[in-house]
């Protein structure tokens, strides 16, 4: 897990709260802001997944498994 995963989860949580609050209060602007935050969080998490994949590939290249 890296910083992008953590920030992404925080953005998604913040967005869910805003989305729900906007829905309950009838504030379409707040609801839209919440949906945007959730999307931003999902994008950050996807970026974190990509960074993890690159790091894993680099680690495997540096330390290839031994052939038997």
Helices and strands as residue ranges (DSSP letters): H 3-25, H 28-62
